[in-house]
């Protein structure tokens, strides 16, 4: 497994296309405007097996309106103003799921990106469980 953590502009175009396809087909992302939003990410971590993307996650730069909306929808009791970055676009290829690849990627990625407060959103119970292992709370 080959791991890379790069700004979007430094990811080879063919690899970046595969990352975008994986995230879109995982079904957790609003597709309208997605291409532009992922290009604006601060960093993208991804693991490859040869030419295949195994798993990916991004340190996103969400708009303050989006952040406020997410915190309001979640009925969060903490202020969204301190949260400028979001851990998101987390996806694992179907052939590699439930084998710990996402957890391994996050184990390397999260220490690099936790220089400021982060939040993450998901509807998948297994991802909630994984994020809790890295200190995220509901």
N, CA, C and O atoms as CSV, one atom per row, in Angstrom:
chain,resi,resn,atom,element,x,y,z
A,1,UNK,N,N,0.843,-1.176,0.000
A,1,UNK,CA,C,0.000,0.000,0.000
A,1,UNK,C,C,0.888,1.238,0.000
A,1,UNK,O,O,1.744,1.404,0.868
A,2,UNK,N,N,0.673,2.091,-0.972
A,2,UNK,CA,C,1.428,3.331,-1.108
A,2,UNK,C,C,0.559,4.491,-0.643
A,2,UNK,O,O,-0.518,4.717,-1.195
A,3,UNK,N,N,1.016,5.231,0.372
A,3,UNK,CA,C,0.266,6.346,0.941
A,3,UNK,C,C,0.860,7.660,0.476
A,3,UNK,O,O,2.079,7.825,0.435
A,4,UNK,N,N,-0.019,8.601,0.123
A,4,UNK,CA,C,0.415,9.954,-0.236
A,4,UNK,C,C,-0.499,10.954,0.454
A,4,UNK,O,O,-1.694,10.716,0.629
A,5,UNK,N,N,0.090,12.075,0.840
A,5,UNK,CA,C,-0.667,13.189,1.421
A,5,UNK,C,C,-0.180,14.443,0.710
A,5,UNK,O,O,0.951,14.890,0.900
A,6,UNK,N,N,-1.062,14.999,-0.114
A,6,UNK,CA,C,-0.660,16.102,-0.984
A,6,UNK,C,C,-1.769,17.136,-1.123
A,6,UNK,O,O,-2.942,16.825,-0.913
A,7,UNK,N,N,-1.400,18.372,-1.478
A,7,UNK,CA,C,-2.430,19.321,-1.891
A,7,UNK,C,C,-3.001,18.843,-3.228
A,7,UNK,O,O,-2.295,18.188,-3.995
A,8,UNK,N,N,-4.251,19.157,-3.517
A,8,UNK,CA,C,-4.856,18.693,-4.773
A,8,UNK,C,C,-4.037,19.043,-6.021
A,8,UNK,O,O,-3.981,18.256,-6.966
A,9,UNK,N,N,-3.414,20.203,-6.027
A,9,UNK,CA,C,-2.652,20.647,-7.199
A,9,UNK,C,C,-1.428,19.778,-7.482
A,9,UNK,O,O,-0.890,19.815,-8.588
A,10,UNK,N,N,-0.984,18.996,-6.496
A,10,UNK,CA,C,0.203,18.159,-6.677
A,10,UNK,C,C,-0.121,16.693,-6.959
A,10,UNK,O,O,0.783,15.881,-7.156
A,11,UNK,N,N,-1.400,16.358,-6.978
A,11,UNK,CA,C,-1.812,14.986,-7.259
A,11,UNK,C,C,-1.849,14.798,-8.775
A,11,UNK,O,O,-2.446,15.612,-9.480
A,12,UNK,N,N,-1.221,13.736,-9.286
A,12,UNK,CA,C,-1.279,13.505,-10.735
A,12,UNK,C,C,-2.735,13.462,-11.219
A,12,UNK,O,O,-3.582,12.847,-10.571
A,13,UNK,N,N,-3.031,14.112,-12.354
A,13,UNK,CA,C,-4.422,14.213,-12.833
A,13,UNK,C,C,-5.177,12.879,-12.923
A,13,UNK,O,O,-6.347,12.813,-12.547
A,14,UNK,N,N,-4.533,11.831,-13.410
A,14,UNK,CA,C,-5.232,10.538,-13.521
A,14,UNK,C,C,-5.569,9.973,-12.145
A,14,UNK,O,O,-6.629,9.376,-11.960
A,15,UNK,N,N,-4.683,10.157,-11.194
A,15,UNK,CA,C,-4.929,9.703,-9.826
A,15,UNK,C,C,-6.044,10.539,-9.206
A,15,UNK,O,O,-6.933,10.000,-8.547
A,16,UNK,N,N,-6.000,11.852,-9.417
A,16,UNK,CA,C,-7.028,12.733,-8.869
A,16,UNK,C,C,-8.404,12.378,-9.437
A,16,UNK,O,O,-9.399,12.410,-8.713
A,17,UNK,N,N,-8.464,12.044,-10.711
A,17,UNK,CA,C,-9.730,11.609,-11.310
A,17,UNK,C,C,-10.264,10.350,-10.627
A,17,UNK,O,O,-11.468,10.223,-10.401
A,18,UNK,N,N,-9.364,9.423,-10.302
A,18,UNK,CA,C,-9.778,8.189,-9.616
A,18,UNK,C,C,-10.278,8.488,-8.200
A,18,UNK,O,O,-11.244,7.880,-7.739
A,19,UNK,N,N,-9.626,9.415,-7.519
A,19,UNK,CA,C,-10.056,9.813,-6.176
A,19,UNK,C,C,-11.457,10.413,-6.239
A,19,UNK,O,O,-12.328,10.054,-5.447
A,20,UNK,N,N,-11.670,11.328,-7.185
A,20,UNK,CA,C,-12.977,11.967,-7.325
A,20,UNK,C,C,-14.058,10.934,-7.644
A,20,UNK,O,O,-15.163,10.998,-7.105
A,21,UNK,N,N,-13.740,9.999,-8.504
A,21,UNK,CA,C,-14.709,8.954,-8.856
A,21,UNK,C,C,-15.060,8.111,-7.624
A,21,UNK,O,O,-16.232,7.822,-7.384
A,22,UNK,N,N,-14.056,7.723,-6.854
A,22,UNK,CA,C,-14.298,6.921,-5.652
A,22,UNK,C,C,-15.189,7.672,-4.675
A,22,UNK,O,O,-16.149,7.102,-4.155
A,23,UNK,N,N,-14.893,8.926,-4.418
A,23,UNK,CA,C,-15.684,9.702,-3.461
A,23,UNK,C,C,-17.123,9.853,-3.957
A,23,UNK,O,O,-18.065,9.702,-3.179
A,24,UNK,N,N,-17.292,10.147,-5.230
A,24,UNK,CA,C,-18.647,10.320,-5.783
A,24,UNK,C,C,-19.450,9.029,-5.714
A,24,UNK,O,O,-20.634,9.056,-5.377
A,25,UNK,N,N,-18.832,7.913,-6.023
A,25,UNK,CA,C,-19.565,6.645,-6.044
A,25,UNK,C,C,-19.812,6.089,-4.650
A,25,UNK,O,O,-20.615,5.169,-4.491
A,26,UNK,N,N,-19.144,6.624,-3.643
A,26,UNK,CA,C,-19.389,6.183,-2.269
A,26,UNK,C,C,-20.747,6.660,-1.774
A,26,UNK,O,O,-21.273,6.127,-0.797
A,27,UNK,N,N,-21.321,7.665,-2.447
A,27,UNK,CA,C,-22.673,8.094,-2.144
A,27,UNK,C,C,-22.842,8.998,-0.946
A,27,UNK,O,O,-23.973,9.222,-0.514
A,28,UNK,N,N,-21.778,9.521,-0.395
A,28,UNK,CA,C,-21.873,10.371,0.789
A,28,UNK,C,C,-21.708,11.850,0.477
A,28,UNK,O,O,-21.737,12.682,1.384
A,29,UNK,N,N,-21.537,12.182,-0.792
A,29,UNK,CA,C,-21.218,13.560,-1.135
A,29,UNK,C,C,-22.298,14.153,-2.030
A,29,UNK,O,O,-22.870,13.471,-2.880
A,30,UNK,N,N,-22.560,15.425,-1.819
A,30,UNK,CA,C,-23.473,16.152,-2.692
A,30,UNK,C,C,-22.698,16.434,-3.979
A,30,UNK,O,O,-21.701,17.157,-3.963
A,31,UNK,N,N,-23.159,15.859,-5.094
A,31,UNK,CA,C,-22.378,15.913,-6.331
A,31,UNK,C,C,-22.343,17.297,-6.967
A,31,UNK,O,O,-21.373,17.636,-7.644
A,32,UNK,N,N,-23.379,18.098,-6.764
A,32,UNK,CA,C,-23.376,19.433,-7.343
A,32,UNK,C,C,-22.268,20.272,-6.712
A,32,UNK,O,O,-22.271,20.498,-5.502
A,33,UNK,N,N,-21.333,20.727,-7.519
A,33,UNK,CA,C,-20.221,21.539,-7.042
A,33,UNK,C,C,-19.088,20.750,-6.416
A,33,UNK,O,O,-18.109,21.336,-5.952
A,34,UNK,N,N,-19.205,19.423,-6.396
A,34,UNK,CA,C,-18.192,18.600,-5.746
A,34,UNK,C,C,-16.806,18.786,-6.359
A,34,UNK,O,O,-15.823,18.915,-5.630
A,35,UNK,N,N,-16.717,18.800,-7.682
A,35,UNK,CA,C,-15.402,18.899,-8.351
A,35,UNK,C,C,-14.651,20.135,-7.846
A,35,UNK,O,O,-13.463,20.056,-7.533
A,36,UNK,N,N,-15.328,21.248,-7.769
A,36,UNK,CA,C,-14.695,22.496,-7.320
A,36,UNK,C,C,-14.324,22.413,-5.843
A,36,UNK,O,O,-13.247,22.858,-5.446
A,37,UNK,N,N,-15.212,21.843,-5.028
A,37,UNK,CA,C,-14.942,21.769,-3.589
A,37,UNK,C,C,-13.726,20.902,-3.290
A,37,UNK,O,O,-12.907,21.261,-2.444
A,38,UNK,N,N,-13.595,19.768,-3.970
A,38,UNK,CA,C,-12.447,18.900,-3.678
A,38,UNK,C,C,-11.142,19.537,-4.168
A,38,UNK,O,O,-10.080,19.324,-3.583
A,39,UNK,N,N,-11.235,20.306,-5.230
A,39,UNK,CA,C,-10.037,21.018,-5.706
A,39,UNK,C,C,-9.583,22.083,-4.710
A,39,UNK,O,O,-8.412,22.462,-4.693
A,40,UNK,N,N,-10.504,22.560,-3.886
A,40,UNK,CA,C,-10.185,23.572,-2.876
A,40,UNK,C,C,-9.731,22.964,-1.547
A,40,UNK,O,O,-9.409,23.695,-0.610
A,41,UNK,N,N,-9.703,21.644,-1.463
A,41,UNK,CA,C,-9.256,20.991,-0.228
A,41,UNK,C,C,-7.835,21.429,0.104
A,41,UNK,O,O,-7.043,21.749,-0.783
A,42,UNK,N,N,-7.532,21.438,1.382
A,42,UNK,CA,C,-6.181,21.802,1.827
A,42,UNK,C,C,-5.205,20.665,1.527
A,42,UNK,O,O,-4.137,20.885,0.956
A,43,UNK,N,N,-5.585,19.456,1.917
A,43,UNK,CA,C,-4.762,18.262,1.672
A,43,UNK,C,C,-5.666,17.083,1.357
A,43,UNK,O,O,-6.805,17.013,1.817
A,44,UNK,N,N,-5.143,16.164,0.572
A,44,UNK,CA,C,-5.840,14.914,0.298
A,44,UNK,C,C,-4.872,13.772,0.575
A,44,UNK,O,O,-3.751,13.739,0.069
A,45,UNK,N,N,-5.344,12.838,1.398
A,45,UNK,CA,C,-4.568,11.628,1.668
A,45,UNK,C,C,-5.193,10.504,0.862
A,45,UNK,O,O,-6.416,10.412,0.759
A,46,UNK,N,N,-4.365,9.660,0.296
A,46,UNK,CA,C,-4.888,8.514,-0.439
A,46,UNK,C,C,-3.879,7.378,-0.404
A,46,UNK,O,O,-2.668,7.587,-0.329
A,47,UNK,N,N,-4.417,6.183,-0.461
A,47,UNK,CA,C,-3.579,4.985,-0.490
A,47,UNK,C,C,-3.872,4.250,-1.788
A,47,UNK,O,O,-5.021,4.151,-2.220
A,48,UNK,N,N,-2.816,3.741,-2.399
A,48,UNK,CA,C,-2.961,3.035,-3.666
A,48,UNK,C,C,-2.383,1.634,-3.568
A,48,UNK,O,O,-1.470,1.358,-2.789
A,49,UNK,N,N,-2.946,0.767,-4.384
A,49,UNK,CA,C,-2.451,-0.585,-4.580
A,49,UNK,C,C,-2.226,-0.700,-6.084
A,49,UNK,O,O,-3.150,-1.001,-6.839
A,50,UNK,N,N,-1.012,-0.461,-6.502
A,50,UNK,CA,C,-0.755,-0.397,-7.936
A,50,UNK,C,C,-1.432,0.834,-8.511
A,50,UNK,O,O,-1.118,1.961,-8.129
A,51,UNK,N,N,-2.365,0.614,-9.435
A,51,UNK,CA,C,-3.092,1.729,-10.056
A,51,UNK,C,C,-4.438,1.998,-9.388
A,51,UNK,O,O,-5.141,2.934,-9.768
A,52,UNK,N,N,-4.797,1.191,-8.405
A,52,UNK,CA,C,-6.105,1.307,-7.752
A,52,UNK,C,C,-6.035,2.171,-6.502
A,52,UNK,O,O,-5.126,2.037,-5.683
A,53,UNK,N,N,-7.019,3.063,-6.373
A,53,UNK,CA,C,-7.160,3.829,-5.133
A,53,UNK,C,C,-7.842,2.916,-4.121
A,53,UNK,O,O,-8.931,2.400,-4.373
A,54,UNK,N,N,-7.202,2.724,-2.986
A,54,UNK,CA,C,-7.766,1.887,-1.924
A,54,UNK,C,C,-8.726,2.711,-1.072
A,54,UNK,O,O,-9.879,2.336,-0.862
A,55,UNK,N,N,-8.219,3.842,-0.588
A,55,UNK,CA,C,-8.990,4.688,0.330
A,55,UNK,C,C,-8.481,6.111,0.246
A,55,UNK,O,O,-7.355,6.355,-0.186
A,56,UNK,N,N,-9.313,7.046,0.661
A,56,UNK,CA,C,-8.942,8.457,0.605
A,56,UNK,C,C,-9.665,9.243,1.694
A,56,UNK,O,O,-10.712,8.823,2.188
A,57,UNK,N,N,-9.098,10.378,2.059
A,57,UNK,CA,C,-9.709,11.324,2.992
A,57,UNK,C,C,-9.122,12.693,2.685
A,57,UNK,O,O,-8.000,12.802,2.191
A,58,UNK,N,N,-9.886,13.731,2.979
A,58,UNK,CA,C,-9.437,15.089,2.673
A,58,UNK,C,C,-9.563,16.008,3.876
A,58,UNK,O,O,-10.441,15.840,4.722
A,59,UNK,N,N,-8.674,16.972,3.930
A,59,UNK,CA,C,-8.801,18.079,4.858
A,59,UNK,C,C,-9.428,19.203,4.047
A,59,UNK,O,O,-8.772,19.832,3.216
A,60,UNK,N,N,-10.703,19.441,4.302
A,60,UNK,CA,C,-11.494,20.369,3.500
A,60,UNK,C,C,-11.460,21.780,4.071
A,60,UNK,O,O,-11.226,21.984,5.262
A,61,UNK,N,N,-11.698,22.738,3.198
A,61,UNK,CA,C,-11.817,24.151,3.553
A,61,UNK,C,C,-13.270,24.586,3.335
A,61,UNK,O,O,-13.571,25.244,2.340
A,62,UNK,N,N,-14.165,24.228,4.247
A,62,UNK,CA,C,-15.582,24.540,4.032
A,62,UNK,C,C,-15.885,26.022,4.246
A,62,UNK,O,O,-15.171,26.719,4.967
A,63,UNK,N,N,-16.950,26.483,3.610
A,63,UNK,CA,C,-17.383,27.870,3.831
A,63,UNK,C,C,-17.972,27.976,5.243
A,63,UNK,O,O,-18.460,26.993,5.802
A,64,UNK,N,N,-17.917,29.171,5.797
A,64,UNK,CA,C,-18.455,29.373,7.149
A,64,UNK,C,C,-19.960,29.125,7.182
A,64,UNK,O,O,-20.485,28.653,8.190
A,65,UNK,N,N,-20.655,29.438,6.096
A,65,UNK,CA,C,-22.102,29.156,6.030
A,65,UNK,C,C,-22.366,27.660,6.131
A,65,UNK,O,O,-23.288,27.233,6.827
A,66,UNK,N,N,-21.563,26.869,5.441
A,66,UNK,CA,C,-21.707,25.409,5.496
A,66,UNK,C,C,-21.454,24.920,6.916
A,66,UNK,O,O,-22.227,24.127,7.454
A,67,UNK,N,N,-20.367,25.398,7.523
A,67,UNK,CA,C,-20.012,24.980,8.880
A,67,UNK,C,C,-21.153,25.318,9.844
A,67,UNK,O,O,-21.558,24.480,10.649
A,68,UNK,N,N,-21.660,26.531,9.759
A,68,UNK,CA,C,-22.761,26.943,10.642
A,68,UNK,C,C,-23.984,26.060,10.442
A,68,UNK,O,O,-24.640,25.669,11.407
A,69,UNK,N,N,-24.288,25.750,9.191
A,69,UNK,CA,C,-25.434,24.889,8.893
A,69,UNK,C,C,-25.275,23.486,9.444
A,69,UNK,O,O,-26.227,22.915,9.977
A,70,UNK,N,N,-24.083,22.927,9.321
A,70,UNK,CA,C,-23.815,21.578,9.838
A,70,UNK,C,C,-23.962,21.553,11.353
A,70,UNK,O,O,-24.579,20.639,11.901
A,71,UNK,N,N,-23.405,22.544,12.030
A,71,UNK,CA,C,-23.480,22.581,13.482
A,71,UNK,C,C,-24.920,22.781,13.943
A,71,UNK,O,O,-25.343,22.199,14.942
A,72,UNK,N,N,-25.666,23.601,13.219
A,72,UNK,CA,C,-27.068,23.822,13.567
A,72,UNK,C,C,-27.878,22.550,13.365
A,72,UNK,O,O,-28.673,22.177,14.228
A,73,UNK,N,N,-27.684,21.886,12.243
A,73,UNK,CA,C,-28.414,20.646,11.949
A,73,UNK,C,C,-28.101,19.560,12.981
A,73,UNK,O,O,-28.971,18.771,13.348
A,74,UNK,N,N,-26.848,19.531,13.444
A,74,UNK,CA,C,-26.429,18.541,14.437
A,74,UNK,C,C,-26.848,18.933,15.855
A,74,UNK,O,O,-26.662,18.166,16.799
A,75,UNK,N,N,-27.416,20.134,15.994
A,75,UNK,CA,C,-27.807,20.655,17.308
A,75,UNK,C,C,-26.616,20.691,18.259
A,75,UNK,O,O,-26.729,20.384,19.446
A,76,UNK,N,N,-25.460,21.082,17.692
A,76,UNK,CA,C,-24.225,21.153,18.478
A,76,UNK,C,C,-24.326,22.281,19.490
A,76,UNK,O,O,-24.902,23.334,19.216
A,77,UNK,N,N,-23.763,22.047,20.650
A,77,UNK,CA,C,-23.791,23.049,21.714
A,77,UNK,C,C,-22.499,23.861,21.751
A,77,UNK,O,O,-22.335,24.721,22.616
A,78,UNK,N,N,-21.587,23.599,20.827
A,78,UNK,CA,C,-20.338,24.355,20.752
A,78,UNK,C,C,-20.394,25.282,19.546
A,78,UNK,O,O,-21.139,25.036,18.597
A,79,UNK,N,N,-19.609,26.338,19.590
A,79,UNK,CA,C,-19.623,27.339,18.525
A,79,UNK,C,C,-18.894,26.820,17.280
A,79,UNK,O,O,-17.797,26.270,17.386
A,80,UNK,N,N,-19.501,26.993,16.108
A,80,UNK,CA,C,-18.845,26.562,14.877
A,80,UNK,C,C,-17.723,27.505,14.439
A,80,UNK,O,O,-16.948,27.157,13.549
A,81,UNK,N,N,-17.621,28.681,15.040
A,81,UNK,CA,C,-16.663,29.688,14.592
A,81,UNK,C,C,-15.202,29.258,14.719
A,81,UNK,O,O,-14.339,29.742,13.987
A,82,UNK,N,N,-14.934,28.348,15.653
A,82,UNK,CA,C,-13.553,27.895,15.852
A,82,UNK,C,C,-13.148,26.793,14.883
A,82,UNK,O,O,-11.976,26.423,14.827
A,83,UNK,N,N,-14.089,26.268,14.128
A,83,UNK,CA,C,-13.840,25.126,13.250
A,83,UNK,C,C,-13.731,25.591,11.802
A,83,UNK,O,O,-14.736,25.853,11.142
A,84,UNK,N,N,-12.507,25.686,11.327
A,84,UNK,CA,C,-12.243,26.181,9.974
A,84,UNK,C,C,-11.991,25.053,8.975
A,84,UNK,O,O,-12.053,25.269,7.765
A,85,UNK,N,N,-11.709,23.864,9.475
A,85,UNK,CA,C,-11.376,22.732,8.604
A,85,UNK,C,C,-12.286,21.547,8.917
A,85,UNK,O,O,-12.745,21.366,10.045
A,86,UNK,N,N,-12.528,20.751,7.885
A,86,UNK,CA,C,-13.365,19.560,8.014
A,86,UNK,C,C,-12.622,18.348,7.464
A,86,UNK,O,O,-12.033,18.401,6.385
A,87,UNK,N,N,-12.660,17.276,8.210
A,87,UNK,CA,C,-12.171,15.999,7.704
A,87,UNK,C,C,-13.323,15.388,6.927
A,87,UNK,O,O,-14.396,15.157,7.483
A,88,UNK,N,N,-13.111,15.128,5.668
A,88,UNK,CA,C,-14.212,14.625,4.865
A,88,UNK,C,C,-13.757,13.921,3.604
A,88,UNK,O,O,-12.580,13.608,3.423
A,89,UNK,N,N,-14.735,13.682,2.732
A,89,UNK,CA,C,-14.494,12.930,1.496
A,89,UNK,C,C,-13.743,11.635,1.809
A,89,UNK,O,O,-12.805,11.256,1.108
A,90,UNK,N,N,-14.177,10.975,2.872
A,90,UNK,CA,C,-13.569,9.706,3.276
A,90,UNK,C,C,-14.295,8.592,2.534
A,90,UNK,O,O,-15.514,8.460,2.633
A,91,UNK,N,N,-13.547,7.807,1.804
A,91,UNK,CA,C,-14.151,6.713,1.036
A,91,UNK,C,C,-13.129,5.596,0.858
A,91,UNK,O,O,-11.925,5.831,0.765
A,92,UNK,N,N,-13.645,4.387,0.813
A,92,UNK,CA,C,-12.812,3.206,0.571
A,92,UNK,C,C,-13.441,2.411,-0.562
A,92,UNK,O,O,-14.656,2.214,-0.608
A,93,UNK,N,N,-12.593,1.960,-1.470
A,93,UNK,CA,C,-13.058,1.155,-2.593
A,93,UNK,C,C,-13.720,-0.125,-2.082
A,93,UNK,O,O,-13.265,-0.723,-1.107
A,94,UNK,N,N,-14.792,-0.534,-2.748
A,94,UNK,CA,C,-15.576,-1.706,-2.331
A,94,UNK,C,C,-14.692,-2.929,-2.087
A,94,UNK,O,O,-14.896,-3.643,-1.105
A,95,UNK,N,N,-13.729,-3.182,-2.946
A,95,UNK,CA,C,-12.876,-4.372,-2.826
A,95,UNK,C,C,-11.937,-4.344,-1.619
A,95,UNK,O,O,-11.332,-5.360,-1.277
A,96,UNK,N,N,-11.815,-3.172,-0.968
A,96,UNK,CA,C,-10.865,-3.029,0.135
A,96,UNK,C,C,-11.543,-2.722,1.476
A,96,UNK,O,O,-10.865,-2.501,2.479
A,97,UNK,N,N,-12.851,-2.709,1.491
A,97,UNK,CA,C,-13.567,-2.356,2.730
A,97,UNK,C,C,-13.426,-3.432,3.797
A,97,UNK,O,O,-13.201,-4.607,3.507
A,98,UNK,N,N,-13.567,-2.984,5.046
A,98,UNK,CA,C,-13.529,-3.850,6.227
A,98,UNK,C,C,-12.201,-4.595,6.382
A,98,UNK,O,O,-12.155,-5.703,6.916
A,99,UNK,N,N,-11.129,-3.969,5.908
A,99,UNK,CA,C,-9.799,-4.569,6.034
A,99,UNK,C,C,-8.827,-3.646,6.770
A,99,UNK,O,O,-7.636,-3.942,6.872
A,100,UNK,N,N,-9.349,-2.518,7.286
A,100,UNK,CA,C,-8.525,-1.615,8.090
A,100,UNK,C,C,-7.743,-0.578,7.303
A,100,UNK,O,O,-6.958,0.164,7.894
A,101,UNK,N,N,-7.928,-0.499,5.990
A,101,UNK,CA,C,-7.155,0.450,5.194
A,101,UNK,C,C,-7.509,1.899,5.531
A,101,UNK,O,O,-6.619,2.742,5.642
A,102,UNK,N,N,-8.782,2.191,5.692
A,102,UNK,CA,C,-9.205,3.549,6.040
A,102,UNK,C,C,-8.638,3.943,7.404
A,102,UNK,O,O,-8.112,5.043,7.572
A,103,UNK,N,N,-8.748,3.051,8.359
A,103,UNK,CA,C,-8.206,3.319,9.703
A,103,UNK,C,C,-6.703,3.593,9.627
A,103,UNK,O,O,-6.205,4.515,10.274
A,104,UNK,N,N,-5.986,2.798,8.840
A,104,UNK,CA,C,-4.541,2.997,8.708
A,104,UNK,C,C,-4.218,4.342,8.063
A,104,UNK,O,O,-3.280,5.024,8.475
A,105,UNK,N,N,-4.999,4.719,7.051
A,105,UNK,CA,C,-4.793,6.014,6.410
A,105,UNK,C,C,-5.037,7.138,7.413
A,105,UNK,O,O,-4.236,8.067,7.510
A,106,UNK,N,N,-6.139,7.057,8.159
A,106,UNK,CA,C,-6.457,8.090,9.146
A,106,UNK,C,C,-5.414,8.146,10.253
A,106,UNK,O,O,-5.124,9.223,10.775
A,107,UNK,N,N,-4.853,7.014,10.612
A,107,UNK,CA,C,-3.821,6.971,11.652
A,107,UNK,C,C,-2.606,7.814,11.238
A,107,UNK,O,O,-1.965,8.434,12.087
A,108,UNK,N,N,-2.294,7.837,9.960
A,108,UNK,CA,C,-1.179,8.650,9.462
A,108,UNK,C,C,-1.604,10.090,9.158
A,108,UNK,O,O,-0.821,11.022,9.342
A,109,UNK,N,N,-2.825,10.266,8.700
A,109,UNK,CA,C,-3.297,11.573,8.249
A,109,UNK,C,C,-3.692,12.495,9.400
A,109,UNK,O,O,-3.311,13.665,9.401
A,110,UNK,N,N,-4.435,12.003,10.366
A,110,UNK,CA,C,-4.967,12.851,11.434
A,110,UNK,C,C,-3.872,13.567,12.236
A,110,UNK,O,O,-4.041,14.750,12.529
A,111,UNK,N,N,-2.771,12.926,12.604
A,111,UNK,CA,C,-1.744,13.682,13.336
A,111,UNK,C,C,-1.177,14.865,12.541
A,111,UNK,O,O,-0.744,15.855,13.130
A,112,UNK,N,N,-1.180,14.769,11.241
A,112,UNK,CA,C,-0.664,15.847,10.393
A,112,UNK,C,C,-1.645,17.017,10.331
A,112,UNK,O,O,-1.232,18.174,10.257
A,113,UNK,N,N,-2.946,16.715,10.362
A,113,UNK,CA,C,-3.942,17.762,10.133
A,113,UNK,C,C,-4.573,18.324,11.403
A,113,UNK,O,O,-5.409,19.224,11.318
A,114,UNK,N,N,-4.208,17.831,12.548
A,114,UNK,CA,C,-4.844,18.307,13.784
A,114,UNK,C,C,-4.109,19.497,14.395
A,114,UNK,O,O,-3.969,19.586,15.615
A,115,UNK,N,N,-3.650,20.396,13.560
A,115,UNK,CA,C,-3.025,21.613,14.062
A,115,UNK,C,C,-4.076,22.645,14.453
A,115,UNK,O,O,-3.767,23.625,15.131
A,116,UNK,N,N,-5.307,22.427,14.030
A,116,UNK,CA,C,-6.430,23.268,14.428
A,116,UNK,C,C,-7.652,22.387,14.633
A,116,UNK,O,O,-7.633,21.201,14.304
A,117,UNK,N,N,-8.716,22.971,15.178
A,117,UNK,CA,C,-9.913,22.183,15.466
A,117,UNK,C,C,-10.561,21.695,14.176
A,117,UNK,O,O,-10.717,22.449,13.215
A,118,UNK,N,N,-10.933,20.425,14.175
A,118,UNK,CA,C,-11.564,19.794,13.018
A,118,UNK,C,C,-12.940,19.283,13.383
A,118,UNK,O,O,-13.221,18.979,14.542
A,119,UNK,N,N,-13.791,19.193,12.380
A,119,UNK,CA,C,-15.043,18.486,12.535
A,119,UNK,C,C,-15.179,17.552,11.341
A,119,UNK,O,O,-14.488,17.698,10.333
A,120,UNK,N,N,-16.075,16.602,11.475
A,120,UNK,CA,C,-16.324,15.650,10.393
A,120,UNK,C,C,-17.821,15.352,10.369
A,120,UNK,O,O,-18.495,15.422,11.398
A,121,UNK,N,N,-18.325,15.025,9.204
A,121,UNK,CA,C,-19.727,14.644,9.079
A,121,UNK,C,C,-19.813,13.292,8.384
A,121,UNK,O,O,-19.034,12.991,7.479
A,122,UNK,N,N,-20.762,12.491,8.816
A,122,UNK,CA,C,-21.017,11.197,8.177
A,122,UNK,C,C,-22.385,10.698,8.615
A,122,UNK,O,O,-22.909,11.084,9.660
A,123,UNK,N,N,-22.942,9.833,7.788
A,123,UNK,CA,C,-24.196,9.167,8.149
A,123,UNK,C,C,-23.961,7.672,8.354
A,123,UNK,O,O,-24.889,6.939,8.698
A,124,UNK,N,N,-22.748,7.226,8.149
A,124,UNK,CA,C,-22.445,5.800,8.233
A,124,UNK,C,C,-22.023,5.416,9.652
A,124,UNK,O,O,-21.049,5.957,10.175
A,125,UNK,N,N,-22.743,4.493,10.272
A,125,UNK,CA,C,-22.401,4.074,11.635
A,125,UNK,C,C,-20.959,3.573,11.775
A,125,UNK,O,O,-20.307,3.839,12.785
A,126,UNK,N,N,-20.465,2.855,10.774
A,126,UNK,CA,C,-19.093,2.345,10.872
A,126,UNK,C,C,-18.069,3.477,10.848
A,126,UNK,O,O,-17.015,3.366,11.473
A,127,UNK,N,N,-18.368,4.569,10.132
A,127,UNK,CA,C,-17.449,5.710,10.112
A,127,UNK,C,C,-17.534,6.475,11.423
A,127,UNK,O,O,-16.520,6.981,11.903
A,128,UNK,N,N,-18.713,6.571,12.007
A,128,UNK,CA,C,-18.840,7.207,13.321
A,128,UNK,C,C,-17.962,6.465,14.328
A,128,UNK,O,O,-17.243,7.086,15.111
A,129,UNK,N,N,-18.024,5.158,14.303
A,129,UNK,CA,C,-17.210,4.326,15.194
A,129,UNK,C,C,-15.712,4.570,14.958
A,129,UNK,O,O,-14.944,4.696,15.911
A,130,UNK,N,N,-15.309,4.635,13.701
A,130,UNK,CA,C,-13.903,4.875,13.363
A,130,UNK,C,C,-13.459,6.257,13.833
A,130,UNK,O,O,-12.392,6.401,14.430
A,131,UNK,N,N,-14.275,7.269,13.564
A,131,UNK,CA,C,-13.901,8.632,13.960
A,131,UNK,C,C,-13.814,8.774,15.480
A,131,UNK,O,O,-12.969,9.516,15.983
A,132,UNK,N,N,-14.671,8.077,16.209
A,132,UNK,CA,C,-14.594,8.112,17.679
A,132,UNK,C,C,-13.244,7.598,18.163
A,132,UNK,O,O,-12.711,8.095,19.155
A,133,UNK,N,N,-12.687,6.607,17.473
A,133,UNK,CA,C,-11.371,6.070,17.858
A,133,UNK,C,C,-10.270,7.123,17.719
A,133,UNK,O,O,-9.214,7.009,18.342
A,134,UNK,N,N,-10.521,8.146,16.898
A,134,UNK,CA,C,-9.542,9.212,16.696
A,134,UNK,C,C,-9.889,10.480,17.468
A,134,UNK,O,O,-9.341,11.549,17.199
A,135,UNK,N,N,-10.806,10.355,18.430
A,135,UNK,CA,C,-11.107,11.478,19.314
A,135,UNK,C,C,-12.275,12.354,18.907
A,135,UNK,O,O,-12.588,13.321,19.602
A,136,UNK,N,N,-12.924,12.042,17.805
A,136,UNK,CA,C,-14.108,12.820,17.412
A,136,UNK,C,C,-15.277,12.407,18.295
A,136,UNK,O,O,-15.374,11.253,18.712
A,137,UNK,N,N,-16.157,13.350,18.573
A,137,UNK,CA,C,-17.348,13.070,19.367
A,137,UNK,C,C,-18.576,13.498,18.585
A,137,UNK,O,O,-18.507,14.376,17.726
A,138,UNK,N,N,-19.690,12.874,18.889
A,138,UNK,CA,C,-20.940,13.221,18.206
A,138,UNK,C,C,-21.450,14.532,18.761
A,138,UNK,O,O,-22.496,15.020,18.331
